Amino acid sequence: MSGRESPSSLYNEQQLDGVCDRFEQAAKKSQQPAIEDYLGEVAEELQPELVRELWAIECHYATDIGPDEIEQAFRERHPELVSLVADMTLVAPVGDDSDRTIEAPRLATGSAALHIRCPHCSNPVELLPDVPVDDVSCTNCGSHFSLVDDSSSYSSAGPSLKTLGRFELLARLGVGGFGTVWKAHDTELDRVVAVKIPRKGNLSTMEVEHFLREARAAAQLRHPNIVPVFEVGREENTVFIISEYVLGESLADWMKSQRRSVDEIARVCIPVTEALAEAHAAGVVHRDLKPSNIMIDNSGKPRLMDFGLAKREIGEVTMTIDGFVVGTPAYMSPEQARGEGHWTDRRTDIYSLGVMLFHLLTDELPFRGSPAMQIQARLTSDPPQPRSLDPSVPRDLATVCLKCMEVDPNRRYQTATEVGDELRRWLDGKPVLARPLPAAARAWRWAKRRPALATVLLLAALLAIGGPTAAVWLEAQRREIARRLDERNTLVNQREADRLELQQQVASLEQRLELLKGNMPEGAQVEAWRAGLVRSLLDARYDQYVSQLGQMEDQAAAAELHLALADLLVSADRQPLAAEHYRAAFKSLGGSGNQPKQIEVGLVLAHLLESTGDKPAALEVLDQVQELLDGVATIPSVEQAMLRASLEQSGEDRSASVMQAGQSRLEVEADWPTEVQDLAKLRDQLLPRSRGP
């Protein structure tokens, strides 16, 4: 195989691993599984290797097949499969696994990292993540050696081996997708250990790196609920991992041996959360958490193992390829199912922990079917309610389980410690912090995932329930709409006639106003005399007036005096000072509650500021006036809109103001009084008195 390992080869290894696990579970229960029944679960090109592995497992549990009868027994029991393994060597069974666990310390290296003994001086050499596996350097003797076999010969590190370096192979414990685990005796340290050996020899550089990933991940962890890795060894072309041998049963066997109480399930899961928390704190994500990767030792303590798919959250370039599904389909998270390898983090393990808790509580997996069907289901569906499968499941535990299995990682528990704390609360009789999702929210999520189907179902429900009455209601609505349209058309026609009449009246008034303006030939002389008189008065009394105004508490009275002083200042051609007093009057009128007067003063102030060239200030005052108008169409509203149109800088803003002024004028004209008693009011609105002395 080349140095780059394809995603399909790793997936094939996982398929073989899963089939072997199921076959071995059946064999343990004395169900006498048939190899032929399992061949259809893998591709045709994988079937020869699967036959070889399943036959080894069958021999291991058989009592009537001797070591020298392997070939003959296979031909007698499975004659139709002989052609599949014609070019392969059938493996031999080995002894039992009844020895007691012997725990021994790691090599005294002073480091928690992964080590391998130098083949030249036996010195422990630390295997750092960035050290190339095909060029390892010994710091003691200076020699270089490789963990990758460069020879072209093929040698399988299979069960036919009896010794591996200093290790005597005693019994095969299990067969996985990538390797075989053996119970072995360390003759140098006189201890029983577990040795994991690749299922094939002549590994490429990438295959060695993949095999050692488990060792690197576990070697840095120190926790009583994690099976430790002692070291890595190599004998000729075989690389192997040495770890602690745990005597007990897997969590998968533990849950099948008898019906477990919910208290037992919660208590066995809490140490698993602690082990995961330790791994996550070290930046290690397991990514293949499932019952078969957890051992229950003879003391009842769960031990987390098999970090073969583990990845580092930081500090390590992962070998995972995006788009390639990594993990066991029944327990993998949605992000794993989508092949988003670079987006998996500790919350991926939280999801798998939730699936495992679901399985323990209900004795069922949340998603069933073939691996492809399980992957598709977790991408398109929420898991079922545990209580729908087993009503005896406590509600709080069901809630914890479902929160772990949220499709969105941000909605799950964010750490394994949080899950452990929730389980402890439940054991202590306290309420858990997680709250169940309401039925309406679950329905909404379902509808968002399947909008087309949800729409069809909603329409079908509406037609089924309200069909007979819907037609009657729609007809009544149609008639009501037609009646309102007729009334609206009549009103529009009447308003249009009123508008035309008002336009004629306004035009006549404007003509009269222009005529009056032309009949004052001596007005300029009078205005000049008055302006001089006002300037003299202001020069003598202005400061006194301002001081007295500052001491007044009556807002309405102060407003009137500010207006009077502002009018005098305007007639004296002192517009800046006049603007200050108009502004003060505008503010005082707001406090007094005289809104119409305040609007009038605001418009005068805006005109004055516009005449002095201070357009920003004028626009600011117009904004305040517009808030006071509150959308009511009046003569002042038309005036402020027209003034704003003359002040706006941009074409768009000017156009909008012109349109607003026109609309306001139409509305004013539509509401124009028609009675003679309203002429005085009409005069005051159209012809406001100009301010002056």
C-alpha positions in Angstrom: 0.0 0.0 0.0 1.3 3.5 -0.7 2.3 6.1 1.9 -1.1 7.8 1.6 -4.0 5.7 2.9 -7.3 6.1 1.2 -10.4 6.8 3.2 -12.1 3.7 1.7 -9.4 1.4 3.2 -10.0 2.7 6.7 -13.7 2.4 6.2 -13.2 -1.2 5.1 -11.3 -1.9 8.3 -14.1 -0.5 10.4 -16.7 -2.6 8.5 -14.7 -5.8 9.2 -14.3 -4.8 12.9 -18.0 -4.3 13.3 -18.9 -7.6 11.7 -16.3 -9.5 13.8 -17.7 -7.9 17.0 -21.2 -9.0 16.2 -20.1 -12.5 15.3 -18.1 -12.9 18.4 -21.0 -11.7 20.6 -23.2 -14.4 19.1 -20.4 -17.0 19.6 -20.1 -16.0 23.3 -23.8 -16.7 23.8 -23.4 -20.2 22.2 -25.7 -19.2 19.4 -23.4 -21.0 16.9 -23.5 -18.2 14.3 -22.9 -19.2 10.6 -20.2 -17.4 8.7 -22.3 -17.4 5.6 -24.9 -15.3 7.3 -22.5 -12.4 7.8 -20.8 -12.2 4.4 -23.5 -10.0 2.9 -22.6 -7.2 5.3 -19.4 -6.3 3.5 -18.3 -5.7 -0.1 -17.4 -8.7 -2.2 -13.7 -7.9 -2.2 -13.6 -7.9 1.6 -15.3 -11.3 2.0 -12.1 -13.5 1.9 -10.5 -11.5 4.7 -13.8 -11.6 6.6 -14.1 -15.4 6.2 -10.5 -15.8 7.6 -11.3 -13.6 10.7 -14.7 -15.2 11.4 -13.2 -18.7 11.1 -10.5 -17.7 13.7 -13.3 -16.6 16.1 -15.3 -19.7 15.5 -12.3 -21.9 16.2 -11.6 -19.9 19.4 -15.0 -20.8 20.9 -15.2 -24.3 19.5 -14.2 -27.2 21.8 -13.9 -29.9 19.1 -11.2 -28.4 16.8 -7.6 -29.1 17.6 -4.6 -26.9 16.6 -3.7 -29.4 13.8 -7.3 -29.7 12.4 -7.9 -26.1 11.3 -7.7 -26.6 7.6 -9.6 -29.9 7.5 -12.3 -28.6 9.8 -12.9 -25.6 7.6 -13.3 -27.7 4.5 -15.7 -30.0 6.2 -17.9 -27.2 7.8 -17.7 -24.6 5.0 -17.0 -26.4 1.7 -18.7 -23.6 -0.3 -16.2 -21.0 1.2 -13.0 -22.9 0.5 -12.5 -21.1 -2.9 -12.7 -17.7 -1.2 -9.6 -18.4 1.1 -7.6 -20.6 -1.3 -4.7 -18.2 -1.3 -4.8 -17.4 2.5 -3.5 -19.0 5.6 -6.2 -19.9 8.1 -5.5 -18.8 11.7 -5.3 -21.1 14.7 -7.2 -20.6 18.0 -5.2 -20.0 21.2 -5.7 -20.5 24.9 -8.3 -19.1 27.3 -8.2 -15.8 29.2 -8.7 -16.8 32.8 -5.6 -15.3 34.3 -5.9 -12.5 36.9 -5.1 -9.0 36.0 -1.6 -7.9 36.9 -0.9 -4.2 37.0 2.6 -3.0 36.6 4.1 0.5 36.4 5.2 2.1 33.1 8.8 2.3 32.1 10.7 4.7 34.4 11.2 7.4 31.8 10.0 10.4 33.7 7.6 11.3 30.9 3.9 10.5 30.2 4.4 10.4 26.5 4.5 7.3 24.2 7.8 5.3 24.2 9.5 2.5 22.2 12.6 0.6 23.1 15.6 1.3 20.9 16.5 -2.0 19.1 20.2 -1.3 19.6 20.5 -0.3 23.3 17.0 -0.9 24.7 16.8 2.7 25.9 13.1 4.0 26.0 12.8 6.6 23.1 9.9 9.1 23.3 7.7 9.1 20.2 6.6 12.8 19.8 3.7 13.6 17.5 6.0 15.3 15.0 8.7 12.6 14.9 8.6 10.7 11.6 7.8 7.0 12.2 10.3 6.0 9.4 13.2 7.9 11.1 13.3 7.5 14.9 16.5 8.7 16.6 17.8 7.2 19.9 19.1 9.9 22.2 21.2 7.3 24.2 23.2 5.6 21.5 22.6 7.9 18.6 21.3 5.2 16.2 18.4 5.7 13.8 15.7 3.1 13.2 12.3 2.9 11.5 8.9 1.6 12.5 8.0 1.1 8.8 9.2 -2.1 7.2 11.1 -1.4 4.0 11.3 -5.0 2.8 9.0 -6.2 0.1 8.2 -9.4 1.9 4.8 -9.8 3.5 4.5 -11.2 7.0 1.2 -11.2 8.9 1.4 -10.7 12.6 -1.4 -13.1 13.1 -2.4 -15.7 15.7 0.2 -18.2 14.4 2.8 -16.3 16.4 3.6 -17.7 19.9 6.1 -15.0 20.9 6.7 -11.4 20.0 10.0 -10.2 21.3 10.0 -10.5 25.1 6.2 -11.2 25.1 4.7 -14.7 25.1 1.3 -14.6 23.4 -1.2 -16.5 25.7 -4.7 -15.9 24.2 -6.4 -13.8 21.7 -8.8 -11.4 23.3 -10.5 -9.9 20.2 -10.2 -9.0 16.6 -10.8 -5.4 15.4 -10.8 -3.6 12.1 -7.2 -2.7 12.2 -5.6 -5.1 14.7 -5.8 -8.1 17.0 -5.6 -7.8 20.8 -3.7 -10.5 22.6 -3.2 -11.4 26.2 0.5 -11.8 26.7 3.2 -12.4 29.4 6.0 -9.8 29.6 8.9 -12.1 30.4 11.2 -9.1 31.3 8.9 -7.4 33.9 6.9 -10.6 34.7 3.5 -9.2 34.2 0.4 -9.9 32.1 -0.3 -7.3 29.5 -2.5 -6.7 26.5 -0.7 -6.5 23.1 -2.4 -5.0 20.1 -0.9 -6.2 16.8 -1.8 -5.0 13.3 -3.8 -7.5 11.2 -1.3 -7.2 8.4 2.4 -6.7 8.1 4.5 -4.5 5.9 2.7 -1.3 7.0 3.1 1.9 5.2 4.2 5.1 7.0 0.6 6.4 7.1 -0.7 3.0 8.4 1.9 3.0 11.2 1.0 6.6 12.1 -2.7 5.6 12.2 -1.9 2.5 14.4 0.2 4.6 16.8 -2.4 7.3 17.1 -4.3 5.2 19.8 -1.0 4.8 21.7 -0.2 8.5 21.6 -3.7 9.5 22.7 -3.8 7.1 25.7 -0.2 7.4 26.8 -0.6 11.0 27.8 -3.7 10.3 30.0 -3.5 9.4 33.7 -6.9 8.4 35.1 -8.2 5.4 37.0 -11.0 4.9 34.5 -8.7 4.9 31.4 -6.8 1.8 30.4 -3.1 3.0 30.2 -0.7 2.3 27.4 2.7 1.2 28.6 4.9 1.4 25.5 5.3 0.6 21.8 7.4 -2.3 20.5 8.7 -3.6 17.3 9.8 -7.1 16.4 11.2 -7.5 12.9 8.4 -6.0 10.7 5.7 -6.0 13.3 4.8 -2.9 15.3 2.7 -3.4 18.4 1.2 -1.6 21.4 1.5 -2.8 25.0 -1.2 -1.7 27.5 -2.7 -2.9 30.8 -4.6 -6.2 30.7 -8.0 -5.7 32.2 -9.9 -8.8 33.4 -13.6 -8.3 33.2 -16.3 -7.8 30.5 -17.1 -5.1 28.1 -20.0 -2.7 28.8 -21.8 -4.3 25.9 -21.7 -7.7 27.6 -22.5 -6.1 31.0 -25.7 -4.6 29.7 -26.7 -7.9 28.0 -26.0 -10.2 30.9 -29.0 -9.1 32.9 -31.5 -6.2 33.1 -29.8 -3.3 34.9 -31.6 -0.8 37.1 -31.5 2.8 36.2 -29.4 3.5 39.3 -26.8 1.0 38.1 -26.8 2.6 34.7 -26.3 6.1 36.1 -23.5 5.0 38.4 -21.6 3.2 35.7 -21.9 6.2 33.4 -20.5 8.7 35.9 -16.9 7.3 35.9 -17.1 7.3 32.1 -17.9 11.0 32.1 -14.9 11.6 34.4 -12.6 9.7 32.1 -13.9 11.6 29.1 -13.4 14.9 31.0 -9.8 13.9 31.6 -9.2 13.1 28.0 -10.9 16.3 26.8 -8.8 18.4 29.3 -5.7 16.9 27.6 -7.1 17.9 24.2 -8.0 14.3 23.1 -11.3 13.5 21.5 -12.2 9.7 21.5 -14.6 9.8 18.5 -15.5 6.1 18.8 -17.2 5.9 22.2 -19.4 2.8 22.5 -20.1 0.0 24.9 -17.6 -2.4 23.4 -14.8 0.2 24.0 -15.5 0.3 27.8 -14.4 -2.6 30.0 -16.0 -3.3 33.4 -13.3 -4.9 35.5 -13.9 -7.4 38.2 -14.3 -4.7 40.8 -17.1 -3.2 38.8 -15.1 -0.1 37.7 -15.6 1.0 34.1 -12.4 1.5 32.1 -12.3 3.5 28.8 -10.1 2.1 26.1 -9.4 1.9 22.3 -8.4 5.4 21.3 -7.8 4.2 17.7 -9.9 7.0 16.2 -8.9 9.6 18.7 -7.8 13.1 17.5 -6.3 16.1 19.2 -8.4 19.2 19.4 -5.3 21.3 19.1 -1.6 20.8 18.5 -1.8 17.9 16.1 -2.5 17.7 12.4 -5.3 15.1 12.1 -5.2 12.4 9.5 -9.0 12.6 9.1 -10.1 13.5 5.6 -13.2 15.8 5.3 -16.0 14.0 3.6 -14.9 10.6 5.1 -17.1 9.1 7.8 -15.1 8.0 10.8 -16.6 6.1 13.7 -19.2 3.4 14.5 -22.5 4.4 12.7 -24.8 3.4 15.6 -23.0 5.8 18.0 -21.4 8.5 15.8 -22.5 12.2 16.0 -24.2 14.0 13.1 -21.0 15.9 12.4 -19.2 12.6 12.0 -21.9 11.3 9.8 -21.5 14.3 7.5 -17.8 13.6 7.3 -16.9 16.9 8.9 -13.7 15.6 10.6 -12.2 19.0 11.2 -15.3 20.1 13.1 -15.5 17.3 15.6 -14.6 18.3 19.1 -15.4 17.0 22.7 -19.1 17.5 22.0 -18.9 14.7 19.5 -18.1 12.4 22.4 -21.0 13.9 24.4 -23.4 12.8 21.5 -21.9 9.3 21.6 -22.3 9.2 25.4 -26.0 10.1 24.9 -26.5 7.3 22.4 -24.8 4.9 24.9 -27.1 6.1 27.7 -30.1 5.7 25.4 -29.1 2.1 24.6 -28.5 1.3 28.3 -31.9 2.8 29.4 -34.1 1.3 26.6 -32.1 -1.7 25.4 -32.6 -0.2 21.9 -30.5 2.0 19.7 -32.1 5.4 18.7 -31.6 4.7 15.0 -31.9 1.3 13.4 -31.2 -0.3 10.1 -28.1 -0.7 8.0 -25.1 1.6 8.7 -26.1 3.8 5.7 -29.6 4.0 7.0 -28.4 4.9 10.5 -26.2 7.6 9.2 -29.0 9.1 7.1 -31.5 9.0 10.0 -29.3 11.0 12.4 -28.9 13.7 9.7 -32.6 14.0 9.0 -34.4 13.1 12.3 -34.4 13.7 16.0 -33.9 10.6 18.2 -37.1 9.1 19.6 -38.2 9.8 23.1 -36.6 7.1 25.4 -39.9 6.8 27.2 -41.7 6.0 24.0 -39.7 2.8 23.9 -39.7 2.1 27.6 -42.2 4.1 29.8 -40.3 3.1 32.9 -37.3 5.3 32.0 -37.3 8.3 34.4 -38.2 11.6 32.8 -35.1 13.4 33.9 -32.7 10.7 32.6 -34.6 10.8 29.3 -34.1 14.6 29.2 -30.4 14.2 29.9 -30.1 11.6 27.2 -31.8 13.7 24.6 -29.8 16.9 25.5 -26.6 14.9 24.8 -28.0 13.9 21.4 -29.0 17.3 20.2 -28.2 17.6 16.4 -26.7 21.1 17.0 -23.5 20.8 19.1 -24.2 24.1 20.7 -27.4 22.8 22.2 -25.7 19.7 23.8 -23.9 19.7 27.1 -20.6 21.4 26.4 -18.5 19.2 28.7 -18.6 15.6 30.0 -18.4 17.0 33.5 -21.8 18.6 33.0 -23.3 15.3 32.1 -21.7 13.6 35.2 -23.1 16.4 37.4 -26.6 15.9 36.0 -26.4 12.1 36.7 -25.3 12.8 40.3 -28.2 15.2 40.8 -30.6 12.5 39.6 -29.1 9.9 42.0 -29.3 12.4 44.8 -33.0 13.0 44.1 -32.5 16.5 42.9 -34.0 17.9 39.6 -31.6 18.1 36.6 -30.8 21.4 35.0 -31.8 20.3 31.5 -35.4 20.9 30.5 -37.4 18.7 28.0 -38.2 20.2 24.6 -41.9 21.1 24.4 -44.0 19.3 21.9 -44.5 22.4 19.8 -40.8 23.0 19.6 -40.2 19.5 18.5 -42.9 19.9 15.8 -41.4 23.1 14.7 -37.9 21.5 14.3 -39.5 18.7 12.3 -41.3 21.2 10.0 -38.0 23.1 9.4 -36.3 19.9 8.3 -39.1 18.9 6.0 -40.8 22.1 4.9 -42.6 20.6 1.9 -44.1 17.7 3.7 -45.1 19.9 6.7 -46.9 22.3 4.3 -48.8 19.4 2.7 -49.8 18.0 6.0 -50.9 21.3 7.3 -53.1 22.0 4.3 -54.5 18.5 4.5 -55.4 19.0 8.1 -57.0 22.4 7.4 -59.1 20.9 4.6 -60.1 17.9 6.6 -61.2 19.9 9.6 -62.5 23.2 8.2 -63.3 22.3 4.6 -67.2 22.5 4.9 -67.1 25.8 6.7 -64.2 27.3 4.8 -66.2 27.8 1.6 -69.1 29.6 3.4 -66.6 31.8 5.3 -64.7 32.7 2.1 -67.9 33.7 0.3 -68.9 36.0 3.2 -65.5 37.6 3.2 -65.8 38.1 -0.6 -69.1 40.0 -0.2 -67.7 42.1 2.7 -64.7 43.1 0.6 -66.9 44.1 -2.4 -69.1 46.3 -0.1 -66.0 48.0 1.4 -64.6 48.7 -2.1 -67.8 50.3 -3.2 -67.8 52.6 -0.1 -64.2 53.5 -0.7 -64.8 54.4 -4.3 -67.6 56.7 -3.3 -65.5 58.4 -0.7 -62.6 58.8 -3.1 -64.8 60.5 -5.7 -66.2 62.9 -3.1 -62.8 63.8 -1.8 -61.6 64.5 -5.3 -64.5 66.9 -5.9 -63.7 68.7 -2.5 -60.0 68.9 -3.4 -60.8 70.7 -6.7 -63.1 73.2 -5.1 -60.5 73.9 -2.4 -57.8 74.5 -5.0 -60.0 77.1 -6.7 -60.5 78.9 -3.3 -56.8 78.9 -2.5 -55.9 80.3 -5.9 -58.4 83.1 -5.4 -57.0 83.9 -1.9 -53.4 84.0 -3.3 -54.5 86.5 -6.0 -56.0 88.8 -3.3 -52.8 88.5 -1.2 -50.6 89.6 -4.0 -52.9 92.5 -4.8 -52.7 93.7 -1.1 -48.9 93.5 -1.2 -48.8 95.9 -4.1 -50.8 98.7 -2.4 -48.1 99.9 0.1 -45.9 102.4 -1.7 -44.6 104.1 1.6 -44.0 100.9 3.5 -40.2 100.8 3.1 -39.8 104.3 4.8 -41.9 103.3 7.7 -40.1 100.0 8.2 -36.7 101.8 8.2 -37.9 104.3 10.9 -39.2 101.5 13.1 -36.0 99.5 12.7 -33.9 102.4 13.9 -36.2 102.9 16.9 -36.0 99.2 17.9 -32.2 99.2 17.7 -31.9 102.1 20.0 -34.3 100.4 22.5 -32.4 97.1 22.4 -29.0 98.8 22.8 -30.2 100.4 26.1 -32.3 97.6 27.6 -31.3 94.2 26.1 -29.1 93.0 29.0 -31.7 94.0 31.5 -34.4 92.1 29.6 -32.3 88.9 29.4 -31.5 89.0 33.2 -35.2 89.3 34.1 -36.1 86.5 31.7 -33.6 84.2 33.4 -35.4 84.6 36.8 -38.9 83.7 35.5 -40.5 80.4 36.6 -43.8 80.6 34.7 -43.0 78.7 31.4 -45.9 80.1 29.4 -45.2 83.7 30.4 -41.5 83.3 29.7 -42.3 81.9 26.3 -44.4 84.9 25.4 -41.6 87.4 26.5 -38.9 85.4 24.6 -41.1 85.6 21.5 -41.6 89.4 21.9 -37.9 89.9 22.3 -37.1 87.7 19.3 -39.6 89.7 17.2 -37.9 92.9 18.2 -34.4 91.5 17.4 -35.7 90.3 13.9 -37.0 93.8 13.1 -33.6 95.2 14.2 -31.9 92.8 11.7 -30.2 90.9 14.6 -31.2 87.4 13.5 -28.6 85.3 15.4 -29.8 86.7 18.8 -33.4 86.4 17.6 -32.8 82.7 16.9 -31.6 82.1 20.5 -34.8 83.6 21.9 -37.1 81.8 19.5 -35.3 78.6 20.5 -35.9 79.4 24.2 -39.6 80.2 23.5 -39.9 76.8 21.7 -38.4 75.0 24.7 -40.6 76.9 27.2 -43.8 76.2 25.2 -43.0 72.5 25.3 -42.9 72.6 29.1 -46.2 74.6 29.2 -48.1 72.1 27.0 -49.2 74.7 24.3 -48.4 72.4 21.4 -50.0 74.4 18.6 -48.1 77.5 19.6 -44.9 75.5 19.9 -45.3 74.2 16.3 -45.9 77.8 15.1 -42.7 79.0 16.9 -40.7 76.1 15.6 -41.6 76.9 12.0 -40.7 80.6 12.5 -37.3 79.5 14.0 -36.7 77.1 11.1 -37.4 79.9 8.6 -35.1 82.2 10.4 -32.2 79.7 10.6 -32.7 78.9 6.9 -32.4 82.6 6.0 -29.1 82.9 8.0 -27.7 79.9 6.1 -27.7 77.5 9.0 -29.4 74.6 7.2 -28.4 71.8 9.6 -29.9 73.6 12.5 -33.0 74.4 10.6 -33.4 70.7 9.7 -32.9 69.7 13.3 -35.7 72.1 14.4 -38.0 70.7 11.6 -37.4 67.2 12.9 -38.7 68.3 16.3 -41.7 70.0 14.7 -42.5 66.9 12.7 -42.5 64.8 16.0 -45.1 67.3 17.4 -47.3 67.1 14.3 -47.5 63.3 14.9 -48.6 62.6 11.3 -51.7 64.8 11.3 -52.2 66.8 8.1 -52.5 70.5 8.9 -51.3 73.8 7.4 -48.2 73.7 9.6 -47.4 70.2 8.5 -47.5 71.4 4.8 -45.3 74.3 5.7 -42.7 72.2 7.5 -42.6 69.7 4.6 -42.1 72.5 2.0 -39.4 74.1 4.1 -37.7 70.8 4.6 -37.8 70.2 0.8 -35.9 73.5 0.3 -33.3 72.5 2.8 -32.5 68.9 1.9 -29.1 68.4 0.2 -29.7 65.1 -1.6 -32.1 64.6 -4.5 -33.8 61.6 -2.8 -34.5 63.4 0.5 -35.8 66.5 -1.4 -38.0 64.4 -3.5 -39.4 62.6 -0.5 -40.1 65.9 1.3 -41.9 67.3 -1.8 -44.1 64.2 -2.0 -44.8 64.5 1.7 -45.8 68.2 1.3 -48.1 67.4 -1.6 -49.7 64.6 0.3 -50.3 66.7 3.4 -51.8 69.5 1.2 -54.2 67.1 -0.4 -55.3 65.8 3.0 -55.8 69.4 4.3 -57.8 70.3 1.3 -59.9 67.2 1.7 -60.9 68.2 5.3 -61.4 71.9 4.5 -64.4 73.6 6.3 -67.5 74.4 4.3 -69.5 76.5 6.8 -69.3 80.4 6.9 -68.8 80.3 10.7 -65.3 78.7 10.1 -64.0 81.7 8.0 -62.1 83.2 11.0 -60.3 79.9 11.7 -59.6 79.6 7.9 -58.0 83.1 7.9 -55.8 82.3 10.9 -54.5 79.1 9.4 -53.9 80.5 5.9 -52.7 84.0 6.9 -50.8 83.8 10.2 -49.7 87.2 11.5 -46.1 88.0 10.9 -44.1 88.7 14.0 -43.1 92.4 14.7 -43.3 95.1 17.3 
